């Protein structure tokens, strides 16, 4: 075990009274992720799909006359599914 000398107090250190004043001042409570969400901004989502499903999606996109991004195709599919689910509830 190494033995070291006691650390010396730096001359640039704040006076103890200033340190205590800062501690006693306190602050606001930390935000715990319950802030209001801005619904106008898209929410990022990580989606895990197997390679076979992606290959099937890509094959369908490739057959289209007008190519669209995979992301757009997945969004369209989600909206179609949501519409069907909503219609079946009525």
VEXNUDO-204202 format. One line per 5 residues: number of its first residue (from 0); for each residue z, x negated, y of N, C-alpha, C, O, CB. Coordinates in pm, 1 decimal, decimal comma. Each point is the difference from the previous one (the first is absolute). Last residue first. Glycine has a CB too. Layout:
BEGIN
NUM = Z:X:Y:Z:X:Y:Z:X:Y:Z:X:Y:Z:X:Y  ...
END
This chain:
BEGIN
89 = -3459,7:6570,4:-27,9:-16,9:127,9:69,7:-22,9:113,4:-95,8:-16,0:114,4:42,6:-75,7:-235,2:150,4  125,4:-345,4:-319,9:131,5:55,2:34,8:-11,2:137,6:61,9:95,9:77,2:-3,5:-12,0:-307,5:36,9  -469,0:-33,4:-140,5:59,8:54,5:-123,1:138,1:59,1:25,6:46,2:84,0:-77,2:-174,5:-252,0:-55,5  -109,5:-55,0:483,9:-66,8:125,3:-35,3:62,5:64,5:-123,8:7,6:122,6:-8,6:-219,1:-211,9:108,6  364,3:-336,8:32,3:41,4:99,8:98,9:-62,0:135,2:-32,3:66,9:102,8:10,7:-44,8:-282,3:164,0
84 = -151,4:-186,1:-439,0:139,6:32,4:-24,6:48,9:108,7:94,8:71,1:91,7:-41,1:-33,7:-324,7:-39,7  -472,5:59,7:145,8:7,0:79,5:-124,6:143,4:43,3:-28,2:23,5:114,9:-37,4:-222,0:-239,5:-54,6  130,6:-165,9:457,8:-57,8:132,3:26,8:7,6:89,6:-122,5:34,9:117,5:11,4:-187,9:-220,4:156,6  284,3:-346,6:-217,6:95,9:74,8:80,2:-50,5:141,8:29,1:75,3:96,8:-10,4:3,3:-312,6:112,5  -375,4:-78,5:-316,8:110,0:36,3:-88,9:104,5:82,5:74,6:46,9:101,2:-52,1:-87,0:-309,7:-82,6
79 = -311,2:28,9:387,1:-51,4:103,8:-90,4:110,6:48,2:-94,0:13,5:120,2:-22,8:-244,5:-222,0:35,0  331,0:-261,6:267,6:-10,3:124,4:76,8:-51,5:114,2:-87,5:49,3:112,4:10,0:-90,5:-246,0:198,8  56,6:-296,3:-398,9:135,2:49,6:25,3:-3,2:132,8:75,6:74,6:92,4:-32,7:9,3:-328,8:36,2  -490,2:11,6:-73,2:51,7:52,6:-126,3:140,2:57,7:17,7:32,1:104,7:-56,2:-170,9:-272,2:-68,5  -58,7:-54,7:491,5:-69,3:126,9:-27,2:54,9:64,5:-126,7:23,9:120,8:-2,9:-231,2:-208,0:116,1
74 = 365,7:-340,9:-12,4:52,4:98,6:94,3:-64,9:136,6:-21,3:68,4:102,4:1,5:-26,0:-285,9:164,0  -210,8:-175,4:-415,7:133,5:36,8:-48,7:63,2:102,8:93,4:63,4:94,3:-47,3:-35,9:-322,4:-57,8  -439,6:47,1:235,1:-18,2:81,8:-119,5:135,6:48,4:-52,1:14,7:116,6:-36,6:-225,2:-244,8:-20,8  209,5:-177,3:414,4:-45,2:131,7:44,0:-16,0:93,0:-118,9:37,7:116,9:8,1:-153,7:-220,8:187,9  218,3:-343,8:-288,6:112,4:63,4:67,1:-35,1:142,9:42,5:78,8:92,6:-19,5:-1,0:-318,3:98,8
69 = -414,4:-56,7:-250,5:86,4:52,7:-105,5:118,1:76,3:59,7:39,6:104,7:-51,1:-107,2:-294,9:-98,7  -378,5:157,7:445,5:104,6:-89,0:-52,4:83,4:70,9:-107,0:14,2:122,3:0,9:-6,1:-242,3:220,7  -518,3:258,3:-161,5:122,9:14,5:76,7:101,5:-98,2:-56,2:-11,6:-42,0:-115,2:-35,9:287,2:166,5  -530,5:-131,6:-54,6:118,8:-70,3:-50,2:118,0:23,8:93,3:-14,6:3,2:122,2:-131,1:-179,0:-229,5  -299,3:472,0:-8,9:67,7:-59,1:115,3:130,0:-59,8:-50,9:88,8:71,7:-46,2:-193,0:94,4:211,4
64 = -148,6:10,5:-493,3:-108,7:-46,5:86,0:56,7:-67,1:124,7:-53,0:-100,8:46,8:-96,3:285,1:-132,1  414,5:-183,7:-392,1:-25,7:80,2:119,6:-116,7:-57,2:80,0:-24,5:-120,6:0,7:266,9:184,8:7,1  -44,1:-267,8:-404,1:-108,3:95,4:-24,6:-33,1:85,5:121,5:-103,8:66,1:2,3:172,9:-62,3:-239,0  296,7:-317,6:233,6:-126,5:-74,1:-4,9:-118,9:94,5:-19,8:-110,0:-28,9:47,2:232,5:-169,9:-140,5  322,1:365,1:76,4:-36,5:-35,0:137,6:-137,0:-67,2:2,3:-80,5:24,8:89,8:324,2:-50,5:-28,7
59 = -56,6:119,2:-479,9:-36,8:124,0:68,8:-45,3:-28,1:142,9:-97,5:58,7:47,0:260,8:67,3:-189,2  1,4:-486,4:-104,0:-127,6:43,3:-56,8:-47,6:129,0:67,2:-118,6:15,2:29,3:179,2:-123,6:-249,0  366,3:-60,1:331,9:-106,6:-83,1:57,1:-137,4:40,7:-51,8:-98,0:-3,4:74,4:260,7:-184,5:-54,0  215,1:397,9:-207,4:-16,4:40,1:140,2:-114,6:-77,4:63,5:-84,5:58,1:68,1:329,7:-3,6:-52,1  -123,4:-180,0:-446,6:-61,1:133,5:-1,4:-26,0:49,0:141,9:-106,4:54,7:29,2:222,6:-3,7:-245,9
54 = 117,5:-454,8:164,6:-140,7:-18,8:-39,4:-72,3:134,9:-1,6:-115,5:8,3:41,7:178,1:-211,5:-180,2  398,8:205,5:214,4:-71,9:-54,0:115,9:-147,7:-19,1:-30,9:-85,9:26,1:84,3:295,3:-140,0:-9,2  66,4:246,1:-428,3:-10,9:108,1:97,2:-76,0:-47,5:124,3:-85,3:71,9:52,0:301,3:27,5:-137,3  -118,7:-421,0:-239,6:-98,4:95,4:-51,5:-20,5:115,0:98,1:-113,2:42,1:23,7:178,0:-102,7:-258,8  270,6:-269,8:319,2:-136,4:-46,9:29,1:-106,9:97,1:-49,0:-105,8:11,9:61,8:190,0:-245,2:-76,2
49 = 404,9:414,3:162,3:-52,0:-93,2:-99,7:-147,5:-28,5:27,4:-68,2:75,4:69,4:234,4:9,6:-239,8  200,8:19,9:556,4:-92,6:68,2:-89,8:-51,7:-99,9:-102,5:-18,3:-117,9:30,2:-47,7:282,3:151,2  455,9:-89,7:240,4:-38,0:-82,1:-114,3:-85,1:83,0:-94,6:45,1:101,6:-52,9:165,0:-240,5:74,6  -54,2:127,8:530,6:-42,1:81,9:-112,3:-46,4:-91,4:-112,8:-84,9:-86,8:20,5:18,8:276,9:134,1  358,9:-170,8:344,4:-55,7:-88,9:-101,7:-26,6:84,5:-123,1:89,2:68,9:-49,4:33,9:-273,8:140,0
44 = -93,8:324,4:456,4:39,5:33,6:-135,2:-64,8:-98,8:-95,1:-119,0:-29,7:10,8:144,7:273,9:48,9  80,1:-106,1:507,0:-54,4:-93,3:-97,0:57,8:31,1:-136,8:117,9:33,0:-12,5:-146,0:-210,0:189,7  -53,8:527,6:232,4:105,1:-69,9:-72,8:-66,1:-92,7:-102,0:-86,0:43,3:-76,8:249,8:150,5:108,9  -364,0:-1,6:460,2:-5,1:4,6:-146,5:114,5:-81,5:-61,1:39,0:-103,8:53,5:-289,5:132,4:-43,2  289,0:221,8:472,2:-41,3:-127,6:-59,6:-5,7:12,5:-152,1:87,4:62,9:-59,7:15,3:-189,4:252,9
39 = 43,0:484,0:83,9:-139,1:-24,2:36,0:-51,5:-130,6:-60,0:-121,0:-21,2:-8,6:157,3:149,3:220,0  420,8:37,1:-244,6:-90,8:60,7:-96,9:-146,2:-21,3:33,9:-86,8:28,6:-82,4:260,5:139,2:38,0  297,8:-433,4:131,7:-114,4:42,4:78,7:-104,2:52,6:-97,8:-64,9:-77,9:-69,8:112,2:-92,1:255,9  504,0:154,1:-254,8:-130,4:-53,2:-37,9:-107,9:57,8:91,0:3,8:117,3:36,9:72,9:-143,5:-276,0  469,1:-81,4:318,8:-100,4:103,9:-7,9:-135,4:-61,8:-30,8:-38,7:-100,3:59,9:168,8:242,6:101,1
34 = 306,0:-391,8:-336,7:-59,9:32,9:128,9:-109,6:104,6:-21,8:-53,5:15,6:-109,7:105,6:-248,1:200,9  263,6:0,3:-404,0:-7,3:144,3:14,5:-59,5:39,3:134,6:26,0:109,0:50,9:171,3:-86,9:-201,8  -74,8:-472,5:-35,5:-127,2:50,1:-48,1:-15,8:150,7:12,9:-93,2:56,5:-57,2:91,2:-246,1:-97,2  388,9:-58,6:317,3:-6,8:-5,9:-145,6:-126,7:65,0:-52,9:3,1:61,5:-106,6:245,1:-59,6:98,6  -38,3:-265,6:473,2:-84,7:110,1:-45,5:-18,7:-12,7:-149,6:-38,5:-105,9:-49,6:-80,1:119,1:272,4
29 = 558,3:-197,8:46,8:-130,9:-37,9:-51,7:-75,2:123,2:-48,1:58,6:90,9:-58,7:30,6:-316,3:-7,1  271,8:245,3:461,6:-3,3:5,0:-145,6:-141,4:-32,8:-45,1:-97,5:44,7:60,4:284,5:127,7:-69,0  -10,4:-372,6:477,4:-38,7:127,0:-60,4:-0,3:-12,7:-152,2:-6,6:-110,0:-54,9:-132,1:167,4:258,2  474,0:-367,7:72,0:-140,6:32,2:15,0:-29,4:132,9:-65,5:91,3:73,0:-38,6:-149,7:-315,8:44,7  485,0:-130,8:186,0:-59,5:83,9:-104,4:-146,3:24,1:25,8:-64,4:-72,3:76,1:283,3:180,7:-112,1
24 = 170,7:-345,2:273,2:-98,5:85,3:64,5:-63,1:93,4:-102,3:-28,2:115,9:30,5:-16,5:-293,8:141,4  345,0:-172,2:-296,2:63,7:126,4:35,4:-96,1:98,2:66,4:21,7:121,1:-3,3:191,1:-245,1:28,3  -360,2:-317,2:-133,8:36,8:70,0:-123,0:55,9:138,2:32,0:-36,6:98,1:-64,8:83,5:-318,2:-47,6  -139,6:-62,8:475,3:-124,1:41,7:-65,0:28,8:80,0:-126,2:-63,0:102,9:-24,3:-52,3:-304,7:117,0  476,3:7,2:128,4:-55,1:107,7:82,4:-128,4:54,4:-62,3:-22,7:120,9:-1,9:124,0:-225,2:207,7
19 = 100,7:-275,9:-399,6:75,6:121,6:-29,3:-53,4:119,0:80,4:-3,7:111,9:-51,1:206,2:-252,5:0,8  -389,2:-280,0:140,6:-33,9:39,1:-136,7:70,1:130,8:-35,4:-62,4:90,8:-54,9:31,2:-333,0:-9,9  138,4:41,6:473,4:-135,0:56,5:3,6:-42,7:49,3:-137,9:-63,2:104,9:-12,3:5,9:-258,1:202,0  469,7:-72,7:-153,1:7,3:129,6:68,0:-136,7:68,0:4,9:-9,7:121,3:-18,4:201,2:-206,7:155,5  -150,9:-360,0:-304,6:47,4:100,5:-95,8:5,7:138,1:63,3:-28,4:99,1:-67,2:160,8:-275,5:-50,0
14 = -485,6:-180,9:308,0:145,9:14,5:-3,3:39,0:115,1:-93,3:-74,7:96,7:-14,7:91,8:-187,1:251,1  -471,2:-174,1:-334,4:53,6:99,6:92,4:151,4:2,7:-7,6:57,6:-27,5:-105,3:-266,2:163,9:82,6  -88,1:-584,9:-84,9:48,7:123,3:-60,9:56,2:92,6:106,8:54,1:-45,3:100,9:-3,4:-77,6:-314,2  -225,5:-336,4:259,0:-80,6:111,2:50,4:44,8:132,7:-59,7:-60,8:103,3:28,1:-131,8:-259,5:1,1  383,9:-262,9:-154,6:32,5:18,4:141,0:-77,2:118,3:58,4:40,0:55,8:102,2:6,6:-302,0:-81,4
9 = 105,4:207,8:-544,7:-106,5:-39,9:91,4:41,4:27,9:143,7:68,9:98,1:28,1:-241,5:-52,5:-205,3  491,5:-162,2:-247,2:-41,0:112,2:83,6:-102,0:-51,2:99,9:23,0:-98,9:69,6:201,0:215,9:-97,2  -158,9:-345,7:-458,6:50,5:-3,5:137,0:-53,0:120,0:76,6:-112,6:44,5:-22,5:125,6:-296,2:16,5  92,0:187,4:-544,3:-101,7:10,7:105,2:64,1:3,9:137,4:104,8:61,5:20,1:-255,2:59,3:-178,4  358,5:-384,4:-259,6:9,3:131,2:60,5:-103,3:8,4:111,8:-10,5:-91,0:82,2:257,4:110,1:-140,6
4 = -349,5:-356,8:-339,9:92,5:12,4:112,5:-3,1:141,4:54,3:-101,5:68,6:-12,7:70,0:-310,7:69,4  -73,4:141,2:-577,2:-60,9:-18,6:131,7:105,8:19,0:107,5:104,3:61,4:-22,4:-328,2:18,2:-63,6  140,9:-176,7:-480,8:96,7:28,8:105,6:-67,5:-28,9:133,2:-58,0:-106,6:20,7:257,0:50,9:-170,8  -371,0:186,9:-383,8:-11,7:-80,3:120,5:103,2:44,4:102,4:31,2:118,5:11,8:-276,0:-153,0:-55,7  245,4:43,5:-509,6:0,0:84,3:116,8:0,0:-89,3:123,8:79,6:-93,0:12,8:42,0:278,5:-137,2
END
